[in-house]
Amino acid sequence: MSACPTVVWFRRDLRTADNTALARACADGPVVCVWVRDPALLRRRHHRAPGRLAFLRDGLRALDADLRARGSRLVVRTGAPEAVLADVCRTAGARRVVHAAEVSPWGRARDRRVAAALARDGVRVDEVGGDLLVDPGDLPGSSGEGYRVFTPFWRAWRTFPLPRHSPAPERVDGPRLDGEDPGDVAAGDPPAPAGASVARDALVRFIRDGGADGYADTRDDPAADATSHLGAYLRLGMCTAAQVGRALGLPGVLSAGREEFWRQIAWREFFHHLMARRPGVARAALDPALRGVAWDDDPDGLDAWRRGLTGYPLVDAGMRQLAATGFMHNRVRMVAASFLVKDLHVDWRRGETVFMQALVDGDPASNNGGWQWVAGTGAHAAPYFRVLNPVRQAQRFDPGGAYIRRWVPELAGVSGARIHEPWRMTPDEQEAAGCVIGVDYPGPVTDHSGARERVLRLYRDARARSSRAPGGHPSPGDDAAV
């Protein structure tokens, strides 16, 4: 065992159990645990999310408390990571930094920059497996740019053995360095309690109360609120896919509901693998033929969508839930995203940014993958000509209107089928419901049928221009494109 301390650089792995970086460092000797508040990262448009930052702050507090119970602490410093880590290494006498792998293009570029800077000081940087069940490139059958279709990815991914549980180290010994209060990272109240123990309790409760077994039957019902709400914890590594798999009962045979829930975890990993292997998707459509869609510059439409004032109740309910809680039901996310792109003809990247600035579980890879799926531009995407009808989606997944009435109180008095198309109410019905369309609640900002025909023309025109372009469009496959 070395007397020279190792610096563990925490990022999206805010836990002490099942933490490969921490376990390896503790096995080698003294440890200094560090988290860097990087102003450059917080300035990026995707990270201006007050609720998610407050959730992160409380997660850091929980990690710090856990480490203190084991004889250590979380050293929080503000600055460029290469400068902060170099200073920590010099102060502690450390010659090694270990951290979990990152998949985002920005994170990978940062890690290369940090490794190069520390190497000049004689400090070795070791990168270990991240929070994915399978690291990109390790999946059987994956080669080159990886999987573009989910089904073969799922078949290969689900056969990968779960790693054994690695308990948190009983002691984390090492030099005591000064740092900032984790509470200074952000202000405000988080949308949900944070920390690895909270994540563990949420996972246990979801399975114990039947959420996993009933998942296949209830997951598309926004009024039931039957999803796990684990996304925010997975996002910051307060729990991992492997922990979820073990809690579900793998490697045993799963019930239909548990299998469907595990499949949703695989979708998350699919999008992370995609971004790792094709980093250009962070800024451009994966399908080169659809990079030239002539999107509308419609600030009024975008603003109405963001504020939940489109006149389409299910879309508005979802956007208001997002603004109020930092969460939106996954089915409603699809409907809201489709409406922005295919009814309002706004570039999917504008919506991607709005979601990332509001979602407590906002994850660059998952969010990007979801938006490109809806837009028809990404991997295993819905075909571009598939346009979700916001009225039919509401009738199918919120038939009684319970979800709509909860988040759009102006419509609370609207009865029957009118809840999905309130603009069809007669003046007498509007008076009886206490909701005058155009006064208490807006009329539709667009006609769905006409909007659908126009967006299909926009897509067809983009594909035609692409087919005529000499050499076509370059593939979004390198970091320079990001």
C-alpha positions as CSV (number, residue, x, y, z in Angstrom):
1,M,0.0,0.0,0.0
2,S,1.4,3.4,-1.0
3,A,1.8,6.2,1.5
4,C,1.4,8.7,-1.4
5,P,-2.3,9.7,-1.6
6,T,-4.5,9.3,-4.6
7,V,-7.0,12.0,-5.6
8,V,-10.5,10.7,-6.4
9,W,-12.2,13.2,-8.7
10,F,-16.0,12.8,-8.3
11,R,-18.2,14.0,-11.1
12,R,-21.3,12.0,-11.9
13,D,-20.7,9.2,-9.4
14,L,-21.9,10.8,-6.1
15,R,-21.9,7.6,-4.0
16,T,-19.4,5.5,-2.0
17,A,-20.8,2.0,-2.7
18,D,-20.3,0.5,-6.2
19,N,-17.8,3.2,-6.9
20,T,-14.8,1.7,-8.8
21,A,-12.7,4.9,-8.6
22,L,-13.0,5.2,-4.9
23,A,-12.6,1.5,-4.2
24,R,-9.4,1.3,-6.3
25,A,-7.9,4.4,-4.6
26,C,-8.7,3.1,-1.1
27,A,-7.1,-0.2,-1.9
28,D,-3.9,1.6,-2.8
29,G,-3.5,3.9,0.2
30,P,-4.6,7.4,1.5
31,V,-7.3,9.2,-0.5
32,V,-8.4,12.8,-1.1
33,C,-11.9,13.1,-2.4
34,V,-12.5,16.1,-4.6
35,W,-15.4,17.7,-6.5
36,V,-14.7,20.7,-8.8
37,R,-17.2,23.5,-9.4
38,D,-16.3,24.4,-12.9
39,P,-17.6,27.9,-13.9
40,A,-17.1,27.0,-17.6
41,L,-19.5,24.1,-17.2
42,L,-22.1,26.1,-15.3
43,R,-22.0,28.7,-18.1
44,R,-23.0,26.3,-20.7
45,R,-26.6,26.7,-21.9
46,H,-27.6,23.1,-21.0
47,H,-26.5,23.6,-17.3
48,R,-28.5,26.7,-16.5
49,A,-31.0,24.6,-14.5
50,P,-31.7,26.0,-11.0
51,G,-33.6,22.9,-9.8
52,R,-31.0,20.5,-11.1
53,L,-28.2,22.5,-9.5
54,A,-30.0,22.5,-6.1
55,F,-30.5,18.8,-6.4
56,L,-26.7,18.5,-7.2
57,R,-25.9,20.6,-4.2
58,D,-27.9,18.4,-1.8
59,G,-26.3,15.3,-3.4
60,L,-22.8,16.8,-2.7
61,R,-23.9,17.4,0.9
62,A,-25.0,13.8,1.2
63,L,-21.8,12.5,-0.2
64,D,-19.8,14.8,2.1
65,A,-21.7,13.5,5.1
66,D,-21.1,9.9,4.0
67,L,-17.4,10.5,3.6
68,R,-17.1,12.2,6.9
69,A,-18.7,9.2,8.6
70,R,-15.8,7.2,7.1
71,G,-13.1,9.5,8.3
72,S,-12.8,11.7,5.2
73,R,-14.6,14.6,3.6
74,L,-15.5,16.0,0.1
75,V,-13.1,18.8,-0.8
76,V,-15.1,21.2,-3.0
77,R,-13.1,23.7,-5.0
78,T,-14.1,26.3,-7.7
79,G,-12.0,26.8,-10.8
80,A,-10.8,25.1,-14.0
81,P,-10.4,21.4,-13.2
82,E,-6.8,21.2,-14.4
83,A,-5.8,24.1,-12.1
84,V,-7.8,22.9,-9.1
85,L,-6.6,19.3,-9.4
86,A,-3.0,20.4,-9.9
87,D,-3.2,22.5,-6.7
88,V,-4.8,19.7,-4.7
89,C,-2.1,17.2,-5.9
90,R,0.7,19.6,-4.9
91,T,-0.8,20.3,-1.5
92,A,-1.5,16.6,-0.7
93,G,1.6,15.3,-2.4
94,A,-0.5,13.1,-4.7
95,R,1.0,11.6,-7.9
96,R,-2.2,10.0,-9.1
97,V,-5.8,11.1,-10.0
98,V,-8.5,8.6,-10.6
99,H,-12.0,9.3,-12.0
100,A,-14.9,7.6,-13.8
101,A,-15.2,7.8,-17.6
102,E,-17.4,10.4,-19.2
103,V,-19.3,10.0,-22.5
104,S,-20.3,13.5,-23.4
105,P,-18.1,15.2,-26.0
106,W,-17.5,18.2,-23.7
107,G,-16.6,16.0,-20.8
108,R,-14.2,13.9,-22.8
109,A,-12.5,17.0,-24.2
110,R,-12.2,18.3,-20.6
111,D,-10.7,15.0,-19.4
112,R,-8.1,15.0,-22.1
113,R,-7.1,18.6,-21.2
114,V,-6.9,17.7,-17.5
115,A,-4.8,14.6,-18.2
116,A,-2.3,16.6,-20.4
117,A,-2.0,19.4,-17.8
118,L,-1.4,17.0,-14.9
119,A,1.1,14.9,-16.9
120,R,3.3,18.0,-17.1
121,D,3.4,18.0,-13.3
122,G,4.2,14.3,-13.2
123,V,0.7,13.3,-12.1
124,R,-0.8,10.2,-13.6
125,V,-4.5,10.2,-14.4
126,D,-6.4,6.9,-14.4
127,E,-9.8,6.6,-16.0
128,V,-12.0,3.7,-14.8
129,G,-15.4,2.5,-16.0
130,G,-18.2,4.9,-15.5
131,D,-21.8,4.4,-14.4
132,L,-22.9,2.5,-17.5
133,L,-23.5,-1.2,-17.2
134,V,-21.4,-1.7,-20.3
135,D,-18.7,0.8,-21.3
136,P,-19.0,1.9,-25.0
137,G,-16.9,-0.4,-27.1
138,D,-17.2,-3.4,-24.7
139,L,-20.5,-4.6,-25.9
140,P,-20.4,-7.8,-27.9
141,G,-21.1,-7.2,-31.6
142,S,-20.3,-3.5,-31.3
143,S,-17.7,-2.1,-33.7
144,G,-16.8,1.1,-35.5
145,E,-19.4,3.7,-34.7
146,G,-21.5,1.3,-32.6
147,Y,-25.2,0.4,-32.7
148,R,-27.6,2.7,-34.5
149,V,-30.6,0.5,-33.9
150,F,-31.9,-0.2,-30.4
151,T,-33.1,-3.8,-30.9
152,P,-29.7,-5.5,-31.6
153,F,-28.2,-3.3,-28.9
154,W,-30.8,-4.5,-26.4
155,R,-30.2,-8.1,-27.3
156,A,-26.5,-7.8,-26.7
157,W,-26.7,-5.5,-23.7
158,R,-29.2,-7.6,-21.7
159,T,-26.8,-10.6,-21.8
160,F,-24.0,-8.7,-20.2
161,P,-23.3,-9.9,-16.7
162,L,-24.0,-7.6,-13.8
163,P,-20.9,-6.6,-11.8
164,R,-20.9,-7.8,-8.2
165,H,-21.9,-5.3,-5.5
166,S,-18.9,-3.4,-4.1
167,P,-19.7,-2.2,-0.6
168,A,-18.6,1.3,0.5
169,P,-15.2,1.3,2.2
170,E,-15.4,1.3,5.9
171,R,-12.6,3.9,6.1
172,V,-11.5,6.6,3.7
173,D,-8.2,7.8,5.2
174,G,-6.0,10.6,3.9
175,P,-4.8,14.1,4.4
176,R,-7.4,16.7,5.4
177,L,-7.5,19.6,2.9
178,D,-9.6,22.8,3.1
179,G,-12.5,23.2,0.7
180,E,-15.7,25.2,0.2
181,D,-19.0,24.4,1.7
182,P,-21.0,22.2,-0.7
183,G,-24.0,24.3,0.2
184,D,-22.5,27.2,-1.7
185,V,-22.9,25.4,-5.1
186,A,-26.5,26.5,-5.6
187,A,-29.4,28.3,-3.9
188,G,-33.0,27.3,-3.7
189,D,-35.0,24.2,-2.9
190,P,-34.4,21.0,-4.9
191,P,-37.4,19.4,-6.7
192,A,-36.6,16.1,-4.8
193,P,-34.4,14.9,-1.9
194,A,-30.9,13.9,-3.1
195,G,-28.2,11.4,-2.1
196,A,-27.3,7.8,-2.6
197,S,-29.3,6.6,0.4
198,V,-32.4,8.4,-0.9
199,A,-31.9,6.8,-4.3
200,R,-31.6,3.4,-2.7
201,D,-34.8,3.9,-0.7
202,A,-36.6,5.1,-3.8
203,L,-35.5,2.0,-5.8
204,V,-36.5,-0.4,-3.0
205,R,-39.9,1.3,-2.6
206,F,-40.6,1.2,-6.3
207,I,-40.1,-2.5,-6.4
208,R,-41.6,-3.3,-3.0
209,D,-44.8,-1.4,-3.8
210,G,-45.3,-3.1,-7.2
211,G,-44.2,-0.3,-9.4
212,A,-41.7,-2.5,-11.3
213,D,-44.1,-5.5,-11.7
214,G,-46.9,-3.3,-12.9
215,Y,-44.7,-1.0,-15.1
216,A,-45.7,-2.4,-18.5
217,D,-49.3,-1.7,-17.7
218,T,-49.0,1.7,-16.1
219,R,-46.0,3.5,-17.5
220,D,-47.9,5.4,-20.2
221,D,-50.5,6.8,-17.8
222,P,-49.4,10.3,-16.8
223,A,-52.2,10.6,-14.2
224,A,-51.1,7.4,-12.4
225,D,-47.5,8.8,-11.8
226,A,-46.4,5.2,-11.9
227,T,-42.8,5.7,-13.1
228,S,-39.8,5.2,-10.8
229,H,-38.5,8.8,-10.7
230,L,-34.9,7.4,-10.6
231,G,-33.7,9.4,-13.6
232,A,-32.2,12.3,-11.5
233,Y,-30.4,9.8,-9.3
234,L,-29.0,7.9,-12.3
235,R,-28.0,11.2,-13.8
236,L,-25.6,12.0,-11.0
237,G,-24.6,8.5,-10.1
238,M,-26.4,8.3,-6.8
239,C,-27.5,4.9,-8.1
240,T,-26.4,2.9,-11.1
241,A,-27.9,0.6,-13.7
242,A,-26.2,-2.4,-12.1
243,Q,-27.8,-1.5,-8.8
244,V,-31.2,-1.3,-10.5
245,G,-30.6,-4.7,-12.2
246,R,-29.7,-6.4,-9.0
247,A,-32.7,-4.9,-7.2
248,L,-35.0,-6.2,-10.0
249,G,-33.7,-9.7,-9.4
250,L,-31.2,-10.2,-12.2
251,P,-29.7,-12.5,-13.4
252,G,-33.0,-14.3,-12.7
253,V,-36.0,-14.4,-14.9
254,L,-38.0,-11.1,-14.7
255,S,-41.7,-10.5,-14.8
256,A,-43.1,-8.7,-17.8
257,G,-43.2,-5.4,-15.9
258,R,-39.7,-5.7,-14.6
259,E,-38.4,-6.7,-18.1
260,E,-40.0,-3.6,-19.6
261,F,-38.5,-1.4,-16.9
262,W,-35.1,-2.9,-17.5
263,R,-35.6,-2.2,-21.2
264,Q,-36.0,1.5,-20.4
265,I,-32.7,1.4,-18.6
266,A,-31.2,0.0,-21.7
267,W,-32.6,2.8,-23.8
268,R,-30.8,5.2,-21.5
269,E,-27.5,3.3,-22.0
270,F,-28.2,3.1,-25.8
271,F,-28.2,6.9,-26.1
272,H,-25.1,7.2,-23.9
273,H,-23.3,4.7,-26.2
274,L,-24.4,6.6,-29.2
275,M,-23.1,9.9,-28.0
276,A,-19.8,8.3,-26.9
277,R,-19.3,6.8,-30.4
278,R,-20.8,9.6,-32.4
279,P,-20.2,12.8,-30.4
280,G,-21.4,15.0,-33.3
281,V,-25.0,14.2,-32.4
282,A,-24.7,16.6,-29.6
283,R,-25.0,19.4,-32.1
284,A,-26.4,18.0,-35.3
285,A,-28.9,15.5,-36.6
286,L,-27.5,12.0,-36.9
287,D,-29.3,11.5,-40.2
288,P,-27.3,13.7,-42.7
289,A,-30.3,14.0,-45.0
290,L,-32.3,15.9,-42.3
291,R,-29.6,18.4,-41.3
292,G,-31.0,21.0,-43.7
293,V,-34.6,21.2,-42.6
294,A,-35.8,24.8,-43.0
295,W,-37.1,25.2,-39.4
296,D,-39.3,28.2,-38.6
297,D,-37.9,31.0,-36.4
298,D,-41.1,31.3,-34.3
299,P,-40.3,33.0,-31.0
300,D,-44.0,33.4,-30.2
301,G,-44.7,29.7,-30.8
302,L,-41.7,28.7,-28.8
303,D,-42.8,30.9,-25.9
304,A,-46.3,29.6,-25.9
305,W,-45.0,26.1,-25.9
306,R,-42.6,26.8,-23.1
307,R,-45.2,28.5,-20.9
308,G,-47.9,25.8,-21.5
309,L,-50.2,28.1,-23.5
310,T,-50.6,26.3,-26.8
311,G,-54.3,25.6,-26.5
312,Y,-53.6,21.8,-26.6
313,P,-54.3,20.6,-23.1
314,L,-51.9,17.6,-22.9
315,V,-49.0,19.6,-24.2
316,D,-49.7,22.5,-21.9
317,A,-50.1,20.1,-18.9
318,G,-46.7,18.6,-19.5
319,M,-45.0,21.9,-19.9
320,R,-46.5,23.3,-16.7
321,Q,-45.6,20.1,-14.8
322,L,-42.1,20.6,-16.0
323,A,-42.0,24.3,-14.9
324,A,-43.5,23.5,-11.5
325,T,-41.6,20.3,-10.6
326,G,-38.6,19.8,-12.9
327,F,-40.2,16.6,-14.1
328,M,-42.4,15.5,-17.0
329,H,-43.9,12.1,-17.6
330,N,-42.1,10.3,-20.4
331,R,-45.2,9.8,-22.6
332,V,-46.0,13.5,-22.3
333,R,-42.4,14.4,-23.1
334,M,-42.8,12.7,-26.4
335,V,-46.1,14.5,-27.2
336,A,-44.7,17.9,-26.1
337,A,-41.5,17.4,-28.1
338,S,-43.4,16.3,-31.2
339,F,-45.7,19.3,-31.0
340,L,-42.8,21.7,-30.9
341,V,-41.0,20.1,-33.8
342,K,-43.9,18.9,-36.0
343,D,-46.7,21.3,-35.2
344,L,-44.8,24.5,-34.6
345,H,-41.9,23.6,-36.9
346,V,-39.2,24.7,-34.4
347,D,-35.7,23.2,-34.5
348,W,-35.6,20.2,-32.2
349,R,-32.4,21.7,-30.6
350,R,-34.4,24.6,-29.3
351,G,-36.6,22.2,-27.4
352,E,-33.7,20.1,-26.3
353,T,-32.2,23.2,-24.6
354,V,-35.5,24.1,-22.9
355,F,-35.8,20.6,-21.4
356,M,-32.2,20.6,-20.2
357,Q,-32.7,24.0,-18.5
358,A,-35.7,22.6,-16.6
359,L,-35.4,18.9,-16.0
360,V,-34.0,17.7,-12.7
361,D,-33.1,14.5,-14.5
362,G,-31.8,16.3,-17.5
363,D,-29.1,14.2,-19.1
364,P,-27.3,15.3,-22.3
365,A,-27.2,11.9,-23.9
366,S,-30.7,10.8,-23.0
367,N,-32.3,14.2,-23.7
368,N,-30.6,14.5,-27.1
369,G,-31.5,10.9,-28.0
370,G,-35.1,11.5,-27.1
371,W,-35.4,14.7,-29.1
372,Q,-33.7,13.2,-32.1
373,W,-36.0,10.1,-31.8
374,V,-39.1,12.3,-31.9
375,A,-37.7,14.5,-34.7
376,G,-36.9,11.5,-36.8
377,T,-33.3,12.6,-37.2
378,G,-31.5,10.2,-34.8
379,A,-30.8,6.5,-34.1
380,H,-33.7,4.1,-34.2
381,A,-35.8,7.1,-34.6
382,A,-39.5,7.3,-35.3
383,P,-39.8,7.9,-39.1
384,Y,-39.9,11.6,-39.9
385,F,-43.4,11.2,-41.3
386,R,-44.8,9.9,-37.9
387,V,-46.5,13.0,-36.3
388,L,-48.1,12.5,-33.0
389,N,-51.6,13.9,-32.8
390,P,-51.8,15.8,-29.5
391,V,-55.6,15.3,-29.2
392,R,-55.5,11.6,-29.9
393,Q,-52.6,11.1,-27.6
394,A,-54.5,12.8,-24.8
395,Q,-57.6,10.7,-25.5
396,R,-55.6,7.5,-25.4
397,F,-53.3,8.1,-22.4
398,D,-55.4,10.6,-20.3
399,P,-58.9,9.6,-21.3
400,G,-60.6,11.0,-18.2
401,G,-58.5,14.1,-18.2
402,A,-57.2,13.7,-14.7
403,Y,-53.6,14.7,-15.6
404,I,-54.8,17.7,-17.6
405,R,-57.1,19.0,-14.9
406,R,-54.3,18.7,-12.4
407,W,-51.9,20.9,-14.3
408,V,-54.3,23.1,-16.3
409,P,-56.7,24.3,-13.6
410,E,-58.5,26.6,-16.1
411,L,-60.0,23.4,-17.5
412,A,-61.0,21.8,-14.2
413,G,-64.7,22.5,-14.9
414,V,-64.6,21.1,-18.5
415,S,-66.4,17.8,-18.6
416,G,-66.4,14.8,-20.9
417,A,-64.5,14.6,-24.2
418,R,-64.3,18.4,-24.4
419,I,-61.3,18.3,-22.0
420,H,-59.2,17.2,-24.9
421,E,-60.6,19.8,-27.4
422,P,-61.8,22.7,-25.3
423,W,-62.1,25.0,-28.3
424,R,-65.0,22.9,-29.5
425,M,-67.1,23.9,-26.5
426,T,-70.2,26.0,-27.3
427,P,-70.5,29.5,-25.6
428,D,-72.9,27.9,-23.2
429,E,-70.6,25.1,-22.4
430,Q,-67.7,27.5,-21.8
431,E,-69.8,29.6,-19.4
432,A,-70.9,26.4,-17.5
433,A,-67.3,25.3,-17.3
434,G,-66.0,28.7,-16.1
435,C,-63.5,28.7,-19.0
436,V,-63.9,31.1,-21.9
437,I,-61.6,30.1,-24.7
438,G,-59.4,33.0,-25.7
439,V,-59.8,34.6,-22.3
440,D,-59.3,32.1,-19.6
441,Y,-57.5,29.5,-21.8
442,P,-56.0,30.1,-25.2
443,G,-57.3,28.6,-28.4
444,P,-55.0,26.4,-30.5
445,V,-51.9,28.2,-31.6
446,T,-51.9,26.1,-34.8
447,D,-54.1,23.7,-36.7
448,H,-52.7,20.2,-36.3
449,S,-53.8,18.9,-39.7
450,G,-52.3,21.8,-41.7
451,A,-49.2,21.8,-39.5
452,R,-48.6,18.1,-40.2
453,E,-48.8,18.6,-44.0
454,R,-46.4,21.5,-43.9
455,V,-43.8,19.7,-41.7
456,L,-43.8,16.7,-44.1
457,R,-43.1,19.1,-46.9
458,L,-40.2,20.6,-44.9
459,Y,-38.7,17.1,-44.4
460,R,-39.2,16.0,-48.0
461,D,-37.6,19.2,-49.2
462,A,-34.6,18.7,-46.9
463,R,-34.2,15.1,-48.1
464,A,-34.4,16.2,-51.8
465,R,-31.7,18.9,-51.3
466,S,-29.5,16.4,-49.5
467,S,-29.8,14.0,-52.4
468,R,-28.7,16.7,-54.9
469,A,-25.8,18.0,-52.8
470,P,-22.3,16.9,-54.1
471,G,-20.9,14.4,-51.7
472,G,-23.8,14.8,-49.3
473,H,-23.4,15.9,-45.7
474,P,-20.5,14.9,-43.4
475,S,-21.2,12.4,-40.7
476,P,-21.4,13.9,-37.2
477,G,-18.8,11.6,-35.8
478,D,-15.9,13.6,-34.4
479,D,-15.2,15.9,-31.5
480,A,-14.3,18.8,-33.8
481,A,-17.9,18.9,-35.0
482,V,-19.2,19.6,-31.5
